[in-house]
Structure formats: C-alpha cells, structure tokens
Amino acid sequence: MGDLLQPTHLLVIAIVLLVLFGGKKLPELGKGLGEGLRGFREGLKGASDPTPPAPSAQQNAAPVAPPVAPQVDPQIKRM
C-alpha cells in the first residue's frame, strides 16, 4: 500500500489530468480544490471549537426603519 504514491505514479496522474482537462482548465480546478479544502478545514475547526463566533458588525447594528412614502397634498392640482 505504501507504493501507491511513487513519483512515477504521480507523473502518470498529472499527464492524464493534463490530457483530460487541458492546460487552461487545470489552474481553475486547483484553485477550486484548494478553496474547497480550506472551507472543509474551517468547518472542522468550527465544529471542534466550543466557543461561538464573534457577532459581526451587521448583527450589532440597529434596525433600519423602512422608507416613508411622501405625503401628497390633495389641494395641489395635477396636470
């Protein structure tokens, strides 16, 4: 089982990926994979961390009143 990731095996896998996805698509796939792993690690870290996250600035802000419609004077004639 320890012979699975030898340099020659990794080279063959890299060539197969290059043929399947092309040179332009590989950086995008790598970026997506990296972001996915980063999110997974943060999720694991958050699940094992018993302290709740700090509230954001939006949660601390006072509620905003809805906009008020302008009052129309019935005495004004419309054209």
PyMOL Python script that loads the backbone (N, CA, C, O; Angstrom):
from pymol import cmd

cmd.read_pdbstr("""\
ATOM      1  N   MET A   1       0.832  -1.197   0.000  1.00  0.00           N
ATOM      2  CA  MET A   1       0.000   0.000   0.000  1.00  0.00           C
ATOM      3  C   MET A   1       0.869   1.251   0.000  1.00  0.00           C
ATOM      4  O   MET A   1       0.426   2.293  -0.482  1.00  0.00           O
ATOM      5  N   GLY A   2       2.082   1.183   0.520  1.00  0.00           N
ATOM      6  CA  GLY A   2       2.962   2.327   0.574  1.00  0.00           C
ATOM      7  C   GLY A   2       3.534   2.695  -0.783  1.00  0.00           C
ATOM      8  O   GLY A   2       4.111   3.770  -0.943  1.00  0.00           O
ATOM      9  N   ASP A   3       3.378   1.811  -1.766  1.00  0.00           N
ATOM     10  CA  ASP A   3       3.905   2.063  -3.109  1.00  0.00           C
ATOM     11  C   ASP A   3       2.922   2.834  -3.983  1.00  0.00           C
ATOM     12  O   ASP A   3       3.174   3.015  -5.175  1.00  0.00           O
ATOM     13  N   LEU A   4       1.819   3.287  -3.421  1.00  0.00           N
ATOM     14  CA  LEU A   4       0.768   3.911  -4.216  1.00  0.00           C
ATOM     15  C   LEU A   4       1.177   5.275  -4.775  1.00  0.00           C
ATOM     16  O   LEU A   4       0.869   5.573  -5.929  1.00  0.00           O
ATOM     17  N   LEU A   5       1.847   6.092  -4.010  1.00  0.00           N
ATOM     18  CA  LEU A   5       2.162   7.455  -4.451  1.00  0.00           C
ATOM     19  C   LEU A   5       3.645   7.636  -4.754  1.00  0.00           C
ATOM     20  O   LEU A   5       4.290   8.531  -4.207  1.00  0.00           O
ATOM     21  N   GLN A   6       4.162   6.822  -5.588  1.00  0.00           N
ATOM     22  CA  GLN A   6       5.541   6.983  -6.034  1.00  0.00           C
ATOM     23  C   GLN A   6       5.587   8.099  -7.071  1.00  0.00           C
ATOM     24  O   GLN A   6       4.566   8.420  -7.679  1.00  0.00           O
ATOM     25  N   PRO A   7       6.757   8.689  -7.279  1.00  0.00           N
ATOM     26  CA  PRO A   7       6.864   9.796  -8.255  1.00  0.00           C
ATOM     27  C   PRO A   7       6.390   9.419  -9.662  1.00  0.00           C
ATOM     28  O   PRO A   7       5.802  10.248 -10.356  1.00  0.00           O
ATOM     29  N   THR A   8       6.637   8.198 -10.079  1.00  0.00           N
ATOM     30  CA  THR A   8       6.183   7.809 -11.425  1.00  0.00           C
ATOM     31  C   THR A   8       4.663   7.745 -11.490  1.00  0.00           C
ATOM     32  O   THR A   8       4.072   8.099 -12.510  1.00  0.00           O
ATOM     33  N   HIS A   9       4.026   7.296 -10.415  1.00  0.00           N
ATOM     34  CA  HIS A   9       2.561   7.259 -10.378  1.00  0.00           C
ATOM     35  C   HIS A   9       1.995   8.676 -10.423  1.00  0.00           C
ATOM     36  O   HIS A   9       1.026   8.938 -11.135  1.00  0.00           O
ATOM     37  N   LEU A  10       2.595   9.580  -9.667  1.00  0.00           N
ATOM     38  CA  LEU A  10       2.133  10.960  -9.668  1.00  0.00           C
ATOM     39  C   LEU A  10       2.309  11.603 -11.043  1.00  0.00           C
ATOM     40  O   LEU A  10       1.470  12.394 -11.473  1.00  0.00           O
ATOM     41  N   LEU A  11       3.389  11.266 -11.724  1.00  0.00           N
ATOM     42  CA  LEU A  11       3.633  11.797 -13.063  1.00  0.00           C
ATOM     43  C   LEU A  11       2.572  11.295 -14.040  1.00  0.00           C
ATOM     44  O   LEU A  11       2.083  12.065 -14.867  1.00  0.00           O
ATOM     45  N   VAL A  12       2.214  10.026 -13.955  1.00  0.00           N
ATOM     46  CA  VAL A  12       1.176   9.476 -14.827  1.00  0.00           C
ATOM     47  C   VAL A  12      -0.166  10.139 -14.538  1.00  0.00           C
ATOM     48  O   VAL A  12      -0.905  10.463 -15.468  1.00  0.00           O
ATOM     49  N   ILE A  13      -0.487  10.343 -13.285  1.00  0.00           N
ATOM     50  CA  ILE A  13      -1.744  11.009 -12.917  1.00  0.00           C
ATOM     51  C   ILE A  13      -1.761  12.437 -13.462  1.00  0.00           C
ATOM     52  O   ILE A  13      -2.785  12.889 -13.974  1.00  0.00           O
ATOM     53  N   ALA A  14      -0.633  13.152 -13.355  1.00  0.00           N
ATOM     54  CA  ALA A  14      -0.553  14.525 -13.859  1.00  0.00           C
ATOM     55  C   ALA A  14      -0.751  14.558 -15.371  1.00  0.00           C
ATOM     56  O   ALA A  14      -1.438  15.445 -15.878  1.00  0.00           O
ATOM     57  N   ILE A  15      -0.170  13.623 -16.092  1.00  0.00           N
ATOM     58  CA  ILE A  15      -0.320  13.582 -17.553  1.00  0.00           C
ATOM     59  C   ILE A  15      -1.771  13.289 -17.934  1.00  0.00           C
ATOM     60  O   ILE A  15      -2.309  13.903 -18.855  1.00  0.00           O
ATOM     61  N   VAL A  16      -2.398  12.359 -17.231  1.00  0.00           N
ATOM     62  CA  VAL A  16      -3.797  12.033 -17.512  1.00  0.00           C
ATOM     63  C   VAL A  16      -4.685  13.255 -17.254  1.00  0.00           C
ATOM     64  O   VAL A  16      -5.579  13.541 -18.051  1.00  0.00           O
ATOM     65  N   LEU A  17      -4.456  13.973 -16.160  1.00  0.00           N
ATOM     66  CA  LEU A  17      -5.241  15.170 -15.866  1.00  0.00           C
ATOM     67  C   LEU A  17      -5.026  16.245 -16.927  1.00  0.00           C
ATOM     68  O   LEU A  17      -5.974  16.921 -17.326  1.00  0.00           O
ATOM     69  N   LEU A  18      -3.804  16.403 -17.380  1.00  0.00           N
ATOM     70  CA  LEU A  18      -3.498  17.386 -18.408  1.00  0.00           C
ATOM     71  C   LEU A  18      -4.212  17.052 -19.715  1.00  0.00           C
ATOM     72  O   LEU A  18      -4.723  17.944 -20.392  1.00  0.00           O
ATOM     73  N   VAL A  19      -4.246  15.773 -20.065  1.00  0.00           N
ATOM     74  CA  VAL A  19      -4.921  15.358 -21.294  1.00  0.00           C
ATOM     75  C   VAL A  19      -6.436  15.531 -21.161  1.00  0.00           C
ATOM     76  O   VAL A  19      -7.090  15.989 -22.097  1.00  0.00           O
ATOM     77  N   LEU A  20      -6.990  15.171 -20.013  1.00  0.00           N
ATOM     78  CA  LEU A  20      -8.439  15.245 -19.834  1.00  0.00           C
ATOM     79  C   LEU A  20      -8.951  16.684 -19.773  1.00  0.00           C
ATOM     80  O   LEU A  20      -9.943  17.014 -20.424  1.00  0.00           O
ATOM     81  N   PHE A  21      -8.289  17.536 -19.004  1.00  0.00           N
ATOM     82  CA  PHE A  21      -8.822  18.867 -18.743  1.00  0.00           C
ATOM     83  C   PHE A  21      -8.135  19.974 -19.530  1.00  0.00           C
ATOM     84  O   PHE A  21      -8.705  21.056 -19.666  1.00  0.00           O
ATOM     85  N   GLY A  22      -6.955  19.752 -20.043  1.00  0.00           N
ATOM     86  CA  GLY A  22      -6.247  20.792 -20.781  1.00  0.00           C
ATOM     87  C   GLY A  22      -5.496  21.722 -19.848  1.00  0.00           C
ATOM     88  O   GLY A  22      -5.775  21.783 -18.650  1.00  0.00           O
ATOM     89  N   GLY A  23      -4.545  22.439 -20.408  1.00  0.00           N
ATOM     90  CA  GLY A  23      -3.683  23.303 -19.611  1.00  0.00           C
ATOM     91  C   GLY A  23      -4.383  24.522 -19.039  1.00  0.00           C
ATOM     92  O   GLY A  23      -3.990  25.019 -17.984  1.00  0.00           O
ATOM     93  N   LYS A  24      -5.419  25.015 -19.718  1.00  0.00           N
ATOM     94  CA  LYS A  24      -6.103  26.223 -19.247  1.00  0.00           C
ATOM     95  C   LYS A  24      -7.045  25.936 -18.089  1.00  0.00           C
ATOM     96  O   LYS A  24      -7.267  26.806 -17.246  1.00  0.00           O
ATOM     97  N   LYS A  25      -7.593  24.754 -18.033  1.00  0.00           N
ATOM     98  CA  LYS A  25      -8.590  24.425 -17.012  1.00  0.00           C
ATOM     99  C   LYS A  25      -7.954  23.958 -15.693  1.00  0.00           C
ATOM    100  O   LYS A  25      -8.580  24.065 -14.638  1.00  0.00           O
ATOM    101  N   LEU A  26      -6.726  23.446 -15.743  1.00  0.00           N
ATOM    102  CA  LEU A  26      -6.089  22.901 -14.536  1.00  0.00           C
ATOM    103  C   LEU A  26      -5.900  23.941 -13.423  1.00  0.00           C
ATOM    104  O   LEU A  26      -6.167  23.613 -12.267  1.00  0.00           O
ATOM    105  N   PRO A  27      -5.455  25.175 -13.701  1.00  0.00           N
ATOM    106  CA  PRO A  27      -5.330  26.135 -12.598  1.00  0.00           C
ATOM    107  C   PRO A  27      -6.670  26.440 -11.923  1.00  0.00           C
ATOM    108  O   PRO A  27      -6.732  26.620 -10.707  1.00  0.00           O
ATOM    109  N   GLU A  28      -7.736  26.495 -12.716  1.00  0.00           N
ATOM    110  CA  GLU A  28      -9.055  26.735 -12.132  1.00  0.00           C
ATOM    111  C   GLU A  28      -9.481  25.566 -11.247  1.00  0.00           C
ATOM    112  O   GLU A  28     -10.054  25.765 -10.176  1.00  0.00           O
ATOM    113  N   LEU A  29      -9.197  24.343 -11.705  1.00  0.00           N
ATOM    114  CA  LEU A  29      -9.538  23.167 -10.896  1.00  0.00           C
ATOM    115  C   LEU A  29      -8.735  23.151  -9.598  1.00  0.00           C
ATOM    116  O   LEU A  29      -9.269  22.829  -8.537  1.00  0.00           O
ATOM    117  N   GLY A  30      -7.453  23.499  -9.687  1.00  0.00           N
ATOM    118  CA  GLY A  30      -6.617  23.544  -8.487  1.00  0.00           C
ATOM    119  C   GLY A  30      -7.091  24.597  -7.501  1.00  0.00           C
ATOM    120  O   GLY A  30      -7.097  24.368  -6.291  1.00  0.00           O
ATOM    121  N   LYS A  31      -7.488  25.751  -8.019  1.00  0.00           N
ATOM    122  CA  LYS A  31      -7.990  26.819  -7.146  1.00  0.00           C
ATOM    123  C   LYS A  31      -9.273  26.383  -6.452  1.00  0.00           C
ATOM    124  O   LYS A  31      -9.443  26.597  -5.252  1.00  0.00           O
ATOM    125  N   GLY A  32     -10.175  25.770  -7.214  1.00  0.00           N
ATOM    126  CA  GLY A  32     -11.426  25.294  -6.630  1.00  0.00           C
ATOM    127  C   GLY A  32     -11.197  24.220  -5.582  1.00  0.00           C
ATOM    128  O   GLY A  32     -11.857  24.203  -4.542  1.00  0.00           O
ATOM    129  N   LEU A  33     -10.263  23.327  -5.858  1.00  0.00           N
ATOM    130  CA  LEU A  33      -9.940  22.272  -4.899  1.00  0.00           C
ATOM    131  C   LEU A  33      -9.336  22.867  -3.631  1.00  0.00           C
ATOM    132  O   LEU A  33      -9.669  22.444  -2.524  1.00  0.00           O
ATOM    133  N   GLY A  34      -8.454  23.841  -3.791  1.00  0.00           N
ATOM    134  CA  GLY A  34      -7.846  24.492  -2.627  1.00  0.00           C
ATOM    135  C   GLY A  34      -8.869  25.221  -1.784  1.00  0.00           C
ATOM    136  O   GLY A  34      -8.827  25.145  -0.556  1.00  0.00           O
ATOM    137  N   GLU A  35      -9.799  25.936  -2.434  1.00  0.00           N
ATOM    138  CA  GLU A  35     -10.835  26.642  -1.683  1.00  0.00           C
ATOM    139  C   GLU A  35     -11.758  25.663  -0.969  1.00  0.00           C
ATOM    140  O   GLU A  35     -12.194  25.911   0.154  1.00  0.00           O
ATOM    141  N   GLY A  36     -12.048  24.555  -1.629  1.00  0.00           N
ATOM    142  CA  GLY A  36     -12.895  23.543  -1.002  1.00  0.00           C
ATOM    143  C   GLY A  36     -12.240  22.927   0.225  1.00  0.00           C
ATOM    144  O   GLY A  36     -12.887  22.734   1.254  1.00  0.00           O
ATOM    145  N   LEU A  37     -10.947  22.618   0.111  1.00  0.00           N
ATOM    146  CA  LEU A  37     -10.221  22.065   1.260  1.00  0.00           C
ATOM    147  C   LEU A  37     -10.131  23.076   2.396  1.00  0.00           C
ATOM    148  O   LEU A  37     -10.264  22.721   3.567  1.00  0.00           O
ATOM    149  N   ARG A  38      -9.904  24.342   2.039  1.00  0.00           N
ATOM    150  CA  ARG A  38      -9.823  25.388   3.064  1.00  0.00           C
ATOM    151  C   ARG A  38     -11.156  25.523   3.812  1.00  0.00           C
ATOM    152  O   ARG A  38     -11.180  25.641   5.037  1.00  0.00           O
ATOM    153  N   GLY A  39     -12.253  25.505   3.067  1.00  0.00           N
ATOM    154  CA  GLY A  39     -13.570  25.571   3.690  1.00  0.00           C
ATOM    155  C   GLY A  39     -13.851  24.358   4.558  1.00  0.00           C
ATOM    156  O   GLY A  39     -14.443  24.476   5.630  1.00  0.00           O
ATOM    157  N   PHE A  40     -13.427  23.192   4.092  1.00  0.00           N
ATOM    158  CA  PHE A  40     -13.609  21.962   4.868  1.00  0.00           C
ATOM    159  C   PHE A  40     -12.847  22.040   6.189  1.00  0.00           C
ATOM    160  O   PHE A  40     -13.372  21.682   7.243  1.00  0.00           O
ATOM    161  N   ARG A  41     -11.592  22.515   6.117  1.00  0.00           N
ATOM    162  CA  ARG A  41     -10.788  22.636   7.340  1.00  0.00           C
ATOM    163  C   ARG A  41     -11.400  23.648   8.303  1.00  0.00           C
ATOM    164  O   ARG A  41     -11.420  23.417   9.512  1.00  0.00           O
ATOM    165  N   GLU A  42     -11.900  24.769   7.777  1.00  0.00           N
ATOM    166  CA  GLU A  42     -12.534  25.765   8.643  1.00  0.00           C
ATOM    167  C   GLU A  42     -13.792  25.205   9.278  1.00  0.00           C
ATOM    168  O   GLU A  42     -14.098  25.504  10.433  1.00  0.00           O
ATOM    169  N   GLY A  43     -14.528  24.385   8.519  1.00  0.00           N
ATOM    170  CA  GLY A  43     -15.719  23.747   9.068  1.00  0.00           C
ATOM    171  C   GLY A  43     -15.377  22.777  10.185  1.00  0.00           C
ATOM    172  O   GLY A  43     -16.063  22.726  11.206  1.00  0.00           O
ATOM    173  N   LEU A  44     -14.310  22.004   9.986  1.00  0.00           N
ATOM    174  CA  LEU A  44     -13.878  21.092  11.043  1.00  0.00           C
ATOM    175  C   LEU A  44     -13.395  21.852  12.257  1.00  0.00           C
ATOM    176  O   LEU A  44     -13.673  21.464  13.392  1.00  0.00           O
ATOM    177  N   LYS A  45     -12.670  22.936  12.021  1.00  0.00           N
ATOM    178  CA  LYS A  45     -12.161  23.753  13.125  1.00  0.00           C
ATOM    179  C   LYS A  45     -13.327  24.362  13.898  1.00  0.00           C
ATOM    180  O   LYS A  45     -13.311  24.395  15.129  1.00  0.00           O
ATOM    181  N   GLY A  46     -14.334  24.842  13.180  1.00  0.00           N
ATOM    182  CA  GLY A  46     -15.505  25.438  13.823  1.00  0.00           C
ATOM    183  C   GLY A  46     -16.324  24.410  14.586  1.00  0.00           C
ATOM    184  O   GLY A  46     -16.902  24.728  15.625  1.00  0.00           O
ATOM    185  N   ALA A  47     -16.382  23.178  14.081  1.00  0.00           N
ATOM    186  CA  ALA A  47     -17.158  22.137  14.754  1.00  0.00           C
ATOM    187  C   ALA A  47     -16.476  21.688  16.038  1.00  0.00           C
ATOM    188  O   ALA A  47     -17.152  21.309  16.995  1.00  0.00           O
ATOM    189  N   SER A  48     -15.142  21.724  16.073  1.00  0.00           N
ATOM    190  CA  SER A  48     -14.444  21.278  17.270  1.00  0.00           C
ATOM    191  C   SER A  48     -14.222  22.409  18.265  1.00  0.00           C
ATOM    192  O   SER A  48     -13.883  22.154  19.421  1.00  0.00           O
ATOM    193  N   ASP A  49     -14.410  23.665  17.833  1.00  0.00           N
ATOM    194  CA  ASP A  49     -14.201  24.828  18.700  1.00  0.00           C
ATOM    195  C   ASP A  49     -15.495  25.107  19.464  1.00  0.00           C
ATOM    196  O   ASP A  49     -16.500  25.453  18.841  1.00  0.00           O
ATOM    197  N   PRO A  50     -15.504  24.967  20.814  1.00  0.00           N
ATOM    198  CA  PRO A  50     -16.746  25.153  21.567  1.00  0.00           C
ATOM    199  C   PRO A  50     -17.175  26.615  21.696  1.00  0.00           C
ATOM    200  O   PRO A  50     -18.335  26.875  22.014  1.00  0.00           O
ATOM    201  N   THR A  51     -16.283  27.575  21.462  1.00  0.00           N
ATOM    202  CA  THR A  51     -16.660  28.983  21.598  1.00  0.00           C
ATOM    203  C   THR A  51     -17.410  29.440  20.354  1.00  0.00           C
ATOM    204  O   THR A  51     -16.998  29.127  19.237  1.00  0.00           O
ATOM    205  N   PRO A  52     -18.507  30.178  20.529  1.00  0.00           N
ATOM    206  CA  PRO A  52     -19.252  30.662  19.363  1.00  0.00           C
ATOM    207  C   PRO A  52     -18.481  31.780  18.671  1.00  0.00           C
ATOM    208  O   PRO A  52     -17.690  32.475  19.309  1.00  0.00           O
ATOM    209  N   PRO A  53     -18.702  31.957  17.381  1.00  0.00           N
ATOM    210  CA  PRO A  53     -18.006  33.031  16.672  1.00  0.00           C
ATOM    211  C   PRO A  53     -18.479  34.392  17.146  1.00  0.00           C
ATOM    212  O   PRO A  53     -19.612  34.537  17.605  1.00  0.00           O
ATOM    213  N   ALA A  54     -17.613  35.391  17.034  1.00  0.00           N
ATOM    214  CA  ALA A  54     -17.952  36.753  17.432  1.00  0.00           C
ATOM    215  C   ALA A  54     -19.021  37.293  16.497  1.00  0.00           C
ATOM    216  O   ALA A  54     -18.980  37.030  15.295  1.00  0.00           O
ATOM    217  N   PRO A  55     -19.987  38.050  17.034  1.00  0.00           N
ATOM    218  CA  PRO A  55     -21.032  38.605  16.177  1.00  0.00           C
ATOM    219  C   PRO A  55     -20.446  39.624  15.207  1.00  0.00           C
ATOM    220  O   PRO A  55     -19.508  40.348  15.543  1.00  0.00           O
ATOM    221  N   SER A  56     -20.997  39.671  14.024  1.00  0.00           N
ATOM    222  CA  SER A  56     -20.495  40.599  13.020  1.00  0.00           C
ATOM    223  C   SER A  56     -21.066  41.985  13.253  1.00  0.00           C
ATOM    224  O   SER A  56     -21.962  42.164  14.078  1.00  0.00           O
ATOM    225  N   ALA A  57     -20.554  42.956  12.535  1.00  0.00           N
ATOM    226  CA  ALA A  57     -21.000  44.338  12.675  1.00  0.00           C
ATOM    227  C   ALA A  57     -22.456  44.483  12.254  1.00  0.00           C
ATOM    228  O   ALA A  57     -23.175  45.322  12.796  1.00  0.00           O
ATOM    229  N   GLN A  58     -22.898  43.675  11.292  1.00  0.00           N
ATOM    230  CA  GLN A  58     -24.284  43.761  10.842  1.00  0.00           C
ATOM    231  C   GLN A  58     -25.242  43.322  11.941  1.00  0.00           C
ATOM    232  O   GLN A  58     -26.324  43.893  12.078  1.00  0.00           O
ATOM    233  N   GLN A  59     -24.871  42.338  12.709  1.00  0.00           N
ATOM    234  CA  GLN A  59     -25.750  41.858  13.762  1.00  0.00           C
ATOM    235  C   GLN A  59     -25.868  42.873  14.893  1.00  0.00           C
ATOM    236  O   GLN A  59     -26.895  42.921  15.571  1.00  0.00           O
ATOM    237  N   ASN A  60     -24.846  43.677  15.105  1.00  0.00           N
ATOM    238  CA  ASN A  60     -24.864  44.660  16.182  1.00  0.00           C
ATOM    239  C   ASN A  60     -25.547  45.962  15.775  1.00  0.00           C
ATOM    240  O   ASN A  60     -25.866  46.777  16.641  1.00  0.00           O
ATOM    241  N   ALA A  61     -25.777  46.176  14.498  1.00  0.00           N
ATOM    242  CA  ALA A  61     -26.361  47.427  14.020  1.00  0.00           C
ATOM    243  C   ALA A  61     -27.830  47.507  14.412  1.00  0.00           C
ATOM    244  O   ALA A  61     -28.523  46.493  14.496  1.00  0.00           O
ATOM    245  N   ALA A  62     -28.292  48.734  14.649  1.00  0.00           N
ATOM    246  CA  ALA A  62     -29.699  48.957  14.981  1.00  0.00           C
ATOM    247  C   ALA A  62     -30.549  48.709  13.738  1.00  0.00           C
ATOM    248  O   ALA A  62     -30.087  48.930  12.618  1.00  0.00           O
ATOM    249  N   PRO A  63     -31.786  48.252  13.925  1.00  0.00           N
ATOM    250  CA  PRO A  63     -32.641  48.024  12.760  1.00  0.00           C
ATOM    251  C   PRO A  63     -32.933  49.335  12.032  1.00  0.00           C
ATOM    252  O   PRO A  63     -33.066  50.390  12.653  1.00  0.00           O
ATOM    253  N   VAL A  64     -33.029  49.249  10.732  1.00  0.00           N
ATOM    254  CA  VAL A  64     -33.277  50.422   9.912  1.00  0.00           C
ATOM    255  C   VAL A  64     -34.766  50.503   9.619  1.00  0.00           C
ATOM    256  O   VAL A  64     -35.387  49.518   9.221  1.00  0.00           O
ATOM    257  N   ALA A  65     -35.340  51.708   9.823  1.00  0.00           N
ATOM    258  CA  ALA A  65     -36.761  51.908   9.556  1.00  0.00           C
ATOM    259  C   ALA A  65     -37.009  51.898   8.060  1.00  0.00           C
ATOM    260  O   ALA A  65     -36.166  52.359   7.291  1.00  0.00           O
ATOM    261  N   PRO A  66     -38.168  51.372   7.629  1.00  0.00           N
ATOM    262  CA  PRO A  66     -38.458  51.366   6.195  1.00  0.00           C
ATOM    263  C   PRO A  66     -38.659  52.794   5.703  1.00  0.00           C
ATOM    264  O   PRO A  66     -39.046  53.665   6.482  1.00  0.00           O
ATOM    265  N   PRO A  67     -38.402  53.046   4.423  1.00  0.00           N
ATOM    266  CA  PRO A  67     -38.576  54.404   3.908  1.00  0.00           C
ATOM    267  C   PRO A  67     -40.041  54.818   3.960  1.00  0.00           C
ATOM    268  O   PRO A  67     -40.942  54.001   3.773  1.00  0.00           O
ATOM    269  N   VAL A  68     -40.257  56.101   4.217  1.00  0.00           N
ATOM    270  CA  VAL A  68     -41.606  56.648   4.337  1.00  0.00           C
ATOM    271  C   VAL A  68     -41.999  57.256   3.002  1.00  0.00           C
ATOM    272  O   VAL A  68     -41.224  57.993   2.392  1.00  0.00           O
ATOM    273  N   ALA A  69     -43.215  56.941   2.550  1.00  0.00           N
ATOM    274  CA  ALA A  69     -43.703  57.490   1.290  1.00  0.00           C
ATOM    275  C   ALA A  69     -44.010  58.974   1.475  1.00  0.00           C
ATOM    276  O   ALA A  69     -44.499  59.372   2.532  1.00  0.00           O
ATOM    277  N   PRO A  70     -43.731  59.800   0.458  1.00  0.00           N
ATOM    278  CA  PRO A  70     -44.023  61.236   0.577  1.00  0.00           C
ATOM    279  C   PRO A  70     -45.527  61.486   0.647  1.00  0.00           C
ATOM    280  O   PRO A  70     -46.314  60.806  -0.012  1.00  0.00           O
ATOM    281  N   GLN A  71     -45.905  62.459   1.447  1.00  0.00           N
ATOM    282  CA  GLN A  71     -47.312  62.826   1.603  1.00  0.00           C
ATOM    283  C   GLN A  71     -47.732  63.704   0.436  1.00  0.00           C
ATOM    284  O   GLN A  71     -47.008  64.624   0.055  1.00  0.00           O
ATOM    285  N   VAL A  72     -48.889  63.425  -0.127  1.00  0.00           N
ATOM    286  CA  VAL A  72     -49.410  64.198  -1.246  1.00  0.00           C
ATOM    287  C   VAL A  72     -50.502  65.122  -0.736  1.00  0.00           C
ATOM    288  O   VAL A  72     -51.433  64.686  -0.059  1.00  0.00           O
ATOM    289  N   ASP A  73     -50.382  66.409  -1.067  1.00  0.00           N
ATOM    290  CA  ASP A  73     -51.374  67.392  -0.657  1.00  0.00           C
ATOM    291  C   ASP A  73     -52.559  67.335  -1.609  1.00  0.00           C
ATOM    292  O   ASP A  73     -52.378  67.531  -2.811  1.00  0.00           O
ATOM    293  N   PRO A  74     -53.770  67.073  -1.115  1.00  0.00           N
ATOM    294  CA  PRO A  74     -54.944  66.968  -2.010  1.00  0.00           C
ATOM    295  C   PRO A  74     -55.307  68.307  -2.652  1.00  0.00           C
ATOM    296  O   PRO A  74     -56.037  68.330  -3.642  1.00  0.00           O
ATOM    297  N   GLN A  75     -54.813  69.420  -2.110  1.00  0.00           N
ATOM    298  CA  GLN A  75     -55.132  70.738  -2.633  1.00  0.00           C
ATOM    299  C   GLN A  75     -54.386  71.036  -3.951  1.00  0.00           C
ATOM    300  O   GLN A  75     -54.817  71.894  -4.721  1.00  0.00           O
ATOM    301  N   ILE A  76     -53.269  70.327  -4.211  1.00  0.00           N
ATOM    302  CA  ILE A  76     -52.469  70.581  -5.407  1.00  0.00           C
ATOM    303  C   ILE A  76     -53.133  69.873  -6.579  1.00  0.00           C
ATOM    304  O   ILE A  76     -53.452  68.685  -6.516  1.00  0.00           O
ATOM    305  N   LYS A  77     -53.335  70.648  -7.668  1.00  0.00           N
ATOM    306  CA  LYS A  77     -53.932  70.065  -8.873  1.00  0.00           C
ATOM    307  C   LYS A  77     -52.853  69.436  -9.721  1.00  0.00           C
ATOM    308  O   LYS A  77     -51.770  69.998  -9.888  1.00  0.00           O
ATOM    309  N   ARG A  78     -53.146  68.289 -10.246  1.00  0.00           N
ATOM    310  CA  ARG A  78     -52.203  67.615 -11.116  1.00  0.00           C
ATOM    311  C   ARG A  78     -52.492  67.989 -12.552  1.00  0.00           C
ATOM    312  O   ARG A  78     -53.645  68.222 -12.913  1.00  0.00           O
ATOM    313  N   MET A  79     -51.479  68.048 -13.362  1.00  0.00           N
ATOM    314  CA  MET A  79     -51.653  68.422 -14.753  1.00  0.00           C
ATOM    315  C   MET A  79     -51.984  67.246 -15.597  1.00  0.00           C
ATOM    316  O   MET A  79     -52.165  67.386 -16.807  1.00  0.00           O
TER     317      MET A  79
END
""", "prot")
cmd.dss("prot")
cmd.show_as("cartoon", "prot")
cmd.util.cbc("prot")
cmd.orient("prot")
